[in-house]
């Protein structure tokens, strides 16, 4: 019997926001891998006899808040860094779990936060599956970049009903809010291009919100451009702060991870 790996986007955090297809695959899987920060409540949907690999039980696990409080960006490239070494080891271990299970004929549900094609390791996973002739399928999920602003009442595009309402907002950009990824990759953003987009969503931006706002203004974006910060989007303790690029008076000092920064006139149409 030939196995198969399903790479499933579990949504932005609320377990109810997984897709119907993702839930059906999860319920039939022989092996379930709960990746870093994916909703653990989804494990209730797995078969009673399914083998579960839960990242929370591994040495490399950190809660999202703990990760952000512990991270040392200057040490990302240090293989002996006390924070990143167990995380990277856990990545390798979980990769092998999936491969071994599929090669033994098992159906594997690989649950990840958000959707598999935005700031995730899907490309590297798929390359290895192809090398070993392992069938796979990517099941899209709701990315936080689109779902979280929606749940906060912020439209990402806006089409005016008449000419008196002015120009519409039709372009969207999704950008990393962090300066480095978990494996040390540095993000270099094209601020000139971003400042011309109608709406920009910066993901995982907790520590860099002030810097992002300043860089957009320096690039030529109006300081009066509406902006919003959304913490713990889709969860019960979601918190929203609205202001402009140069003024966000009520922004908490204790920003909770994950937080999104939405920039654009669409924020002014919040419902």
C-alpha positions in Angstrom: 0.0 0.0 0.0 1.3 3.4 -0.9 1.2 6.2 1.6 0.6 9.9 1.1 1.4 13.2 2.9 -1.3 15.9 3.1 0.2 19.3 3.9 -2.8 21.0 5.5 -3.3 24.6 6.3 -5.0 24.7 9.7 -6.0 28.4 9.6 -5.0 31.5 11.6 -5.4 30.0 15.1 -9.1 29.4 15.7 -9.5 25.6 15.2 -13.0 26.2 13.7 -11.4 27.9 10.7 -9.8 24.8 9.2 -11.3 24.0 5.8 -13.8 21.2 5.3 -11.3 19.3 3.1 -8.6 19.7 5.7 -10.9 18.3 8.4 -11.9 15.3 6.3 -8.2 14.4 5.7 -7.4 14.8 9.4 -10.2 12.5 10.4 -9.0 9.7 8.1 -5.3 10.0 8.7 -3.2 7.2 10.1 -0.6 9.6 11.3 -1.1 13.3 12.5 1.7 15.7 12.8 0.8 18.8 14.8 3.4 21.4 13.9 4.6 24.5 15.7 1.7 26.7 16.9 -1.0 24.8 15.0 -4.3 24.7 17.0 -3.9 21.7 19.4 -7.7 21.4 19.7 -7.7 19.9 16.2 -6.2 16.7 17.7 -9.7 15.9 19.0 -10.7 15.2 15.4 -8.1 12.6 14.8 -8.9 8.9 14.9 -8.6 7.2 18.3 -6.0 4.9 16.8 -4.0 7.5 14.9 -0.4 8.0 15.8 0.1 11.6 16.8 3.4 13.5 16.8 2.8 16.7 18.8 5.4 19.4 18.7 4.4 20.6 22.2 5.9 17.4 23.6 9.3 17.9 21.9 12.3 19.6 23.2 12.2 22.2 20.5 8.7 23.5 21.4 8.2 27.0 22.5 4.9 28.8 22.8 4.6 31.7 20.4 4.9 34.2 23.3 7.9 32.4 24.7 9.5 32.2 21.3 9.2 35.9 20.8 10.4 36.7 24.3 13.4 34.3 24.0 14.5 34.9 20.5 18.0 36.4 19.9 18.1 37.6 16.3 21.8 38.1 16.4 22.3 34.4 17.1 20.2 33.0 14.3 23.2 31.7 12.3 24.9 30.2 15.4 24.4 26.4 15.3 25.0 26.2 19.0 22.5 28.9 20.0 20.5 27.5 23.0 17.2 28.6 21.6 17.4 27.6 17.9 19.4 24.4 18.2 16.5 22.3 19.7 14.0 23.9 17.3 16.0 23.0 14.2 16.6 19.5 15.6 12.8 19.1 16.1 12.2 20.3 12.4 14.5 17.5 11.2 12.9 14.9 13.5 9.4 15.8 12.4 10.5 15.7 8.7 11.7 12.2 9.3 8.4 11.2 11.0 6.4 12.2 8.0 8.7 10.5 5.5 9.0 7.2 7.4 5.2 7.0 7.9 4.5 7.7 4.2 7.1 5.2 3.0 5.4 2.5 5.3 2.1 3.1 3.5 0.4 5.5 6.0 -1.8 8.5 5.3 -0.2 11.5 7.0 -1.9 14.7 8.0 0.7 17.5 8.4 -1.1 20.3 10.2 0.5 23.7 10.0 -0.6 27.2 11.1 -2.2 29.3 8.4 -1.7 28.1 4.8 1.1 26.0 3.5 2.4 28.5 0.9 3.0 31.7 2.9 6.1 31.8 5.1 6.2 28.1 5.6 8.6 25.2 4.9 6.4 23.6 2.2 8.9 23.9 -0.6 11.6 22.1 1.2 9.2 19.3 2.3 7.9 18.8 -1.2 11.4 18.6 -2.7 12.2 15.7 -0.3 8.9 13.9 -1.1 9.6 14.1 -4.8 13.1 12.7 -4.3 11.7 9.7 -2.5 8.6 9.3 -4.8 6.2 10.0 -1.9 2.7 11.2 -3.1 1.7 14.4 -1.5 -1.1 17.0 -1.7 -1.2 20.6 -0.4 -4.5 21.5 1.2 -4.8 25.3 1.3 -5.8 27.0 4.6 -6.9 30.5 5.6 -3.8 32.6 6.0 -3.7 35.1 8.9 -2.8 37.8 6.4 -6.4 37.6 4.9 -8.5 36.1 7.7 -7.3 38.1 10.7 -8.1 41.6 9.2 -11.4 40.2 8.1 -12.3 39.1 11.6 -11.2 42.5 12.8 -13.7 44.1 10.5 -11.0 45.5 8.1 -11.6 45.1 4.4 -8.4 44.6 2.4 -9.9 46.1 -0.8 -12.5 48.8 -1.3 -14.5 49.6 -4.4 -16.3 53.0 -4.2 -19.9 53.0 -5.3 -19.6 56.4 -7.0 -17.0 58.8 -8.2 -17.5 61.1 -5.2 -15.9 58.5 -3.0 -12.6 58.8 -4.7 -10.1 56.2 -5.7 -10.7 52.5 -4.9 -8.2 50.3 -3.1 -7.4 47.2 -5.3 -3.8 46.1 -4.6 -2.7 44.1 -1.6 0.8 43.1 -0.5 1.8 40.6 2.2 5.2 41.1 3.8 7.1 39.7 6.7 7.1 42.0 9.7 10.1 40.3 11.2 13.7 41.0 10.1 14.8 37.3 10.1 13.2 34.0 9.7 13.6 31.0 12.0 16.5 29.6 10.0 18.4 32.9 9.9 17.2 34.2 6.5 17.3 38.0 6.4 14.3 39.7 4.9 15.1 42.6 2.6 11.9 44.6 1.7 11.4 46.9 -1.2 10.0 49.8 0.7 9.5 51.9 -2.5 7.2 49.3 -3.9 5.4 48.6 -0.6 4.6 52.3 -0.1 2.7 52.4 -3.4 0.5 49.4 -2.6 -3.1 50.2 -1.5 -3.0 47.8 1.4 0.0 46.1 3.1 -0.3 43.4 5.7 2.9 42.8 7.7 2.9 39.4 9.5 4.6 38.7 12.8 5.5 42.3 13.3 5.5 42.6 17.1 9.0 43.9 17.6 9.2 46.0 14.4 6.0 48.0 14.2 7.6 51.3 15.0 10.4 50.6 12.5 8.0 49.5 9.7 5.8 52.6 10.1 8.9 54.9 10.0 10.3 53.1 6.9 7.1 53.5 5.0 6.9 57.2 5.8 10.6 57.6 4.9 9.8 55.9 1.6 7.1 58.5 0.8 3.9 57.0 2.3 1.7 59.7 3.9 2.0 59.7 7.7 -1.7 60.1 7.9 -2.3 56.7 6.3 -4.6 54.6 8.5 -3.1 51.6 10.2 -4.2 48.9 12.6 -2.4 46.4 14.8 -4.2 43.1 15.5 -2.9 40.8 18.3 -3.9 37.2 18.7 -6.1 37.4 15.6 -9.1 35.0 15.4 -8.7 34.0 19.1 -10.9 34.9 22.0 -8.5 37.4 23.4 -7.9 39.3 20.1 -6.9 42.9 20.6 -7.1 45.7 18.0 -5.4 49.1 17.9 -6.3 51.6 15.2 -4.4 54.8 14.3 -2.2 56.2 11.5 1.4 55.6 10.5 2.7 58.5 12.6 0.2 58.2 15.4 -1.1 55.2 17.3 -1.7 56.5 20.8 -3.3 53.4 22.4 -0.8 50.8 21.1 0.1 48.6 24.1 3.7 48.3 25.2 3.2 44.6 25.8 2.3 43.5 22.3 1.4 39.8 22.2 2.6 37.5 19.5 1.4 37.0 16.9 0.5 40.5 15.8 -0.3 41.8 12.3 0.1 45.4 11.1 -2.4 46.5 8.4 -1.6 49.7 6.5 -3.9 51.4 4.0 -7.0 53.5 3.5 -9.1 50.3 3.8 -8.6 50.5 7.6 -10.7 53.6 7.6 -13.6 51.5 6.3 -13.5 49.2 9.2 -17.0 47.7 9.9 
